[in-house]
Amino acid sequence: IDLMPMMLMSQVAEAAIEAGKSVVNTMYRHQYDSSIHQKALDAGVTILPEAGLDPGIDLILCSKGVGLLDEVHELHSWTGGIPHPDAADNPLKYKITWTWFGVLLSYDRPSRIMVDGRVVDIPAKEEFAPEHLVTFDFPGVGRLEAFPNGDAVRFCEHLGIMDTLKATSRRAMRWEGHTAFWKTLVDLDFLSTEPVPGLEGVSPRDFLNKHLEPRLQYKEDEKDLVAMRNVIKGLKDGRPMSITYDMVDTRDLTTGLFAMNRTVGYTASIAAQMIVNGEISEKGLLTAIKDIPHAPMMEALTQRGIVIQEHIELG
């Protein structure tokens, strides 16, 4: 199971292939070098990325929902790792359950969505703009906001639904007020990687990373939340159908495991066990969209206390 920093993904895969060992990873498939698939095939090795939370559970659920429809018109996947309301006690209303540098990287990547059948490219500097923000009530959590974060179109292409698709989005969810704070920082170039004159190679992003990381840590008795919503809409037997998958998890203070630890770590562990016991037998560079079986994964997550609510509406 590879949980090393993103820039080491291909190196870990190369070493595993050389050793004849399979790998489970929680990052995106497209972040691997293009040569990895054939090398893994030739070595008879399985390289399975996207086996975490996002990417991971989200892609598995979207694949499941797409499979229930005859024709898909909309697909939306939104995920957020946020503090429990009692722990959201700083101006960002955010604390760290994974790498803070990784959060900053994700805040500085462009997004692609689809609106009314038209692909819309959103530059990184515009993702926090009010016109791209969605605010809503998440059952069991509260009032959240969601901003574009990633290439939603890429996954719809992999799912084979582009011919009928009219709308899609991938979004990150936060407590209200988070995006307004970040828009100000982005407008002031605080995510820039260009060195600040007079600071000996220190960039604004370097400063944010070093300055904020120790100030955004959880206390031992504080909880985080992971919230996820996947919505797939289309036609089934000629009738409109809407499928919603909602998931909420929180920190287990008995074990100390954050919701982010549980939803990422358990998924990776289950996927690794599936490779060991033969439930996943394909070789080469795989994807959660097609290669992780839905039912066994959902059952195994449920056994570990991670519950996903499925709601289906017929038109």
C-alpha positions in Angstrom: 0.0 0.0 0.0 1.6 3.2 -1.2 0.8 6.4 0.8 4.0 8.2 -0.1 3.9 11.8 -1.5 2.4 12.1 -5.0 5.8 12.9 -6.7 7.0 9.4 -5.7 4.1 7.4 -7.2 5.8 6.2 -10.4 9.1 5.5 -8.6 7.2 3.3 -6.1 5.4 1.5 -8.9 8.7 1.0 -10.8 10.2 -0.6 -7.7 7.2 -2.8 -7.1 7.2 -4.0 -10.7 10.9 -4.8 -10.5 10.2 -6.8 -7.3 7.1 -8.5 -8.8 4.7 -7.0 -6.2 1.3 -5.4 -6.6 0.6 -1.9 -5.4 -2.5 -0.1 -4.0 -2.4 3.7 -4.1 -4.9 6.4 -3.2 -3.9 9.0 -5.8 -5.3 9.5 -9.4 -4.5 7.0 -12.1 -3.5 9.8 -14.6 -0.7 10.9 -12.3 1.3 7.8 -13.1 3.9 7.8 -15.9 2.3 6.6 -19.1 4.7 3.6 -19.3 3.6 2.1 -16.0 0.6 0.2 -17.5 2.6 -1.9 -20.0 5.4 -2.5 -17.6 3.0 -3.8 -15.0 1.3 -6.0 -17.6 4.6 -7.5 -18.7 5.5 -8.2 -15.1 2.1 -9.7 -14.2 1.6 -7.0 -11.5 -1.5 -5.1 -10.4 -1.1 -1.3 -9.9 -4.4 -0.1 -8.4 -4.6 3.7 -7.7 -7.8 5.6 -6.8 -8.4 3.3 -3.8 -9.0 5.9 -1.1 -11.8 8.4 -0.4 -11.5 11.0 -3.2 -10.4 9.4 -5.5 -11.8 6.1 -4.4 -15.2 5.7 -2.7 -16.5 8.5 -4.9 -15.5 6.8 -8.2 -16.8 3.4 -7.1 -20.2 4.9 -6.2 -20.4 6.9 -9.4 -19.6 3.8 -11.4 -22.3 1.9 -9.5 -24.9 4.6 -10.1 -24.1 4.9 -13.8 -24.6 1.1 -14.1 -28.2 1.5 -12.8 -29.2 3.9 -15.6 -29.7 3.3 -19.3 -28.7 6.9 -20.1 -26.8 9.4 -17.9 -27.6 13.1 -18.1 -25.9 14.4 -14.9 -23.1 13.3 -12.6 -21.9 15.3 -9.6 -19.3 14.2 -7.1 -18.7 16.4 -4.0 -16.4 15.5 -1.0 -15.2 17.5 2.0 -12.9 16.8 4.9 -13.8 19.4 7.6 -13.7 19.9 11.3 -16.6 18.9 13.5 -18.6 22.2 14.3 -17.1 22.1 17.8 -13.5 22.1 16.3 -14.1 24.7 13.6 -12.7 27.5 15.8 -10.3 29.4 13.4 -11.0 31.9 10.6 -10.6 29.2 7.9 -13.0 26.8 9.7 -10.6 24.2 8.6 -8.0 21.8 10.2 -5.6 19.3 8.7 -6.3 15.6 8.4 -3.9 14.9 5.5 -1.0 16.8 4.0 -1.4 20.6 4.2 0.9 21.0 1.3 -1.4 18.7 -0.7 -4.4 20.9 0.2 -2.5 24.0 -1.1 -1.7 22.1 -4.3 -5.4 21.1 -4.8 -6.4 24.8 -4.3 -4.1 25.8 -7.2 -5.2 23.4 -10.0 -7.7 24.2 -12.7 -11.1 22.5 -12.9 -13.4 21.3 -15.7 -17.1 21.0 -15.4 -20.0 20.7 -17.8 -23.0 23.0 -17.8 -26.0 22.6 -20.2 -23.9 20.2 -22.4 -21.0 22.7 -22.6 -17.5 22.0 -21.1 -16.4 24.9 -19.0 -12.7 25.3 -18.0 -12.2 27.1 -14.8 -8.7 28.5 -14.1 -7.3 27.8 -10.6 -7.5 31.5 -9.7 -11.3 31.6 -10.4 -12.4 28.5 -8.5 -13.2 30.5 -5.4 -15.3 33.1 -7.3 -18.9 33.5 -6.1 -20.3 32.5 -9.5 -18.8 29.0 -9.2 -19.9 28.5 -5.6 -22.8 26.2 -4.5 -24.2 26.5 -1.0 -26.6 23.9 0.5 -27.7 22.0 3.6 -26.1 18.6 4.0 -28.3 16.3 6.1 -26.7 15.5 9.4 -23.9 18.0 8.9 -25.2 21.5 8.3 -24.8 24.4 5.9 -21.9 23.8 3.5 -20.4 25.4 0.4 -18.9 23.6 -2.5 -16.4 24.9 -5.1 -15.0 23.3 -8.3 -11.9 21.2 -7.6 -10.6 18.9 -10.3 -11.5 17.6 -13.8 -15.0 16.2 -13.7 -15.1 15.6 -17.4 -12.1 13.2 -17.4 -14.0 10.7 -15.2 -17.1 10.9 -17.3 -15.0 10.0 -20.3 -13.7 7.0 -18.5 -17.3 6.0 -17.6 -18.3 6.2 -21.2 -21.3 8.6 -20.7 -20.2 11.7 -22.7 -22.6 11.1 -25.5 -25.7 11.8 -23.3 -24.1 13.9 -20.6 -25.4 17.4 -20.0 -23.9 18.4 -16.7 -21.0 17.2 -14.4 -18.9 18.6 -11.6 -16.3 17.6 -9.0 -16.3 19.9 -5.9 -14.7 20.2 -2.5 -17.0 21.0 0.4 -16.2 23.3 3.3 -18.0 25.3 6.0 -19.5 28.6 4.8 -17.0 31.4 4.6 -14.0 29.3 3.7 -14.0 30.1 0.0 -14.4 33.9 0.6 -11.3 33.8 2.8 -9.4 31.9 0.2 -10.5 34.1 -2.7 -8.9 37.0 -0.9 -5.6 35.1 -0.5 -5.7 33.9 -4.1 -6.3 37.4 -5.4 -3.2 38.5 -3.4 -1.2 35.7 -5.0 -0.6 33.7 -1.8 -0.6 30.5 -3.8 2.2 31.7 -6.1 5.3 29.6 -6.3 7.4 32.5 -7.4 10.0 33.6 -4.8 9.2 36.8 -3.0 12.0 39.4 -3.7 14.2 39.7 -0.7 13.2 36.5 1.0 15.9 34.2 -0.4 13.8 31.8 -2.5 10.7 31.7 -0.2 7.4 31.8 -2.2 4.0 32.8 -0.8 2.9 29.2 -1.0 6.0 28.1 1.0 5.1 30.7 3.6 1.5 29.5 3.9 2.6 25.9 4.2 5.1 26.6 7.0 3.1 29.3 8.8 -0.4 27.7 8.8 0.4 24.0 9.2 1.1 24.1 13.0 -1.8 26.4 13.5 -4.4 24.1 11.9 -3.8 20.9 13.9 -6.6 19.0 15.8 -6.4 18.6 19.5 -6.6 15.1 20.9 -10.3 15.4 21.9 -11.4 17.1 18.6 -13.3 15.4 15.8 -13.3 15.8 12.1 -16.0 15.1 9.6 -15.9 13.6 6.1 -19.0 14.3 4.0 -19.5 13.0 0.5 -22.4 13.3 -2.0 -22.6 11.7 -5.4 -25.6 12.4 -7.6 -26.3 10.6 -10.9 -29.3 11.5 -13.0 -30.7 10.1 -16.2 -33.2 7.6 -17.7 -34.1 4.1 -16.7 -36.6 2.3 -18.9 -37.5 5.6 -20.4 -38.3 7.3 -17.1 -36.3 9.9 -15.3 -34.2 8.5 -12.3 -32.1 10.3 -9.8 -29.6 8.4 -7.6 -28.0 10.0 -4.6 -25.2 8.5 -2.4 -24.6 10.3 0.8 -21.8 9.4 3.3 -20.9 11.1 6.6 -18.1 9.8 8.9 -16.4 11.2 12.0 -13.4 10.7 14.1 -13.3 7.7 16.4 -11.8 9.1 19.6 -11.3 5.5 21.0 -8.8 4.6 18.3 -7.9 8.2 17.5 -8.5 7.6 13.8 -9.8 10.6 12.0 -12.7 10.2 9.6 -10.2 10.9 6.8 -7.9 8.1 8.2 -10.8 5.7 8.2 -12.3 6.5 4.8 -9.0 6.6 3.0 -7.1 3.9 4.9 -9.9 1.3 5.2 -10.6 1.6 1.5 -7.0 1.0 0.6 -6.7 -1.9 3.0 -9.9 -3.5 1.6 -8.6 -3.1 -2.0 -5.3 -4.7 -1.1 -7.1 -7.6 0.5 -9.2 -8.0 -2.7 -6.0 -8.3 -4.7 -4.6 -10.9 -2.3 -7.8 -13.0 -2.3 -8.3 -12.8 -6.1 -11.4 -10.6 -6.1 -9.3 -8.2 -8.2 -7.2 -10.2 -10.6 -6.6 -7.9 -13.6 -2.9 -6.9 -14.2 -1.5 -3.6 -15.3 -2.5 -0.1 -14.3 -6.2 -0.3 -13.1 -8.8 2.2 -12.1 -11.4 2.3 -9.3 -14.0 3.2 -11.9 -13.9 -0.3 -13.6 -11.8 -2.6 -11.5 -13.0 -2.4 -7.9 -16.2 -4.5 -7.4 -19.0 -2.3 -5.9 -20.8 -4.7 -3.6 -17.9 -6.3 -1.8 -16.3 -2.9 -1.2 -19.5 -1.4 0.2 -20.1 -4.4 2.4 -16.5 -4.2 3.8 -16.8 -0.5 4.5 -20.1 -1.0 6.3 -18.5 -3.7 8.5 -16.0 -1.0 9.5 -18.8 1.5 10.4 -18.6 3.6 7.2 -22.2 3.8 6.1 -23.4 5.0 2.7 -27.0 6.0 2.2 -28.5 5.3 -1.3 -31.6 7.3 -2.3 -33.4 6.7 -5.6 -36.1 8.8 -7.0 -38.2 7.9 -10.1 -39.8 10.6 -12.3 
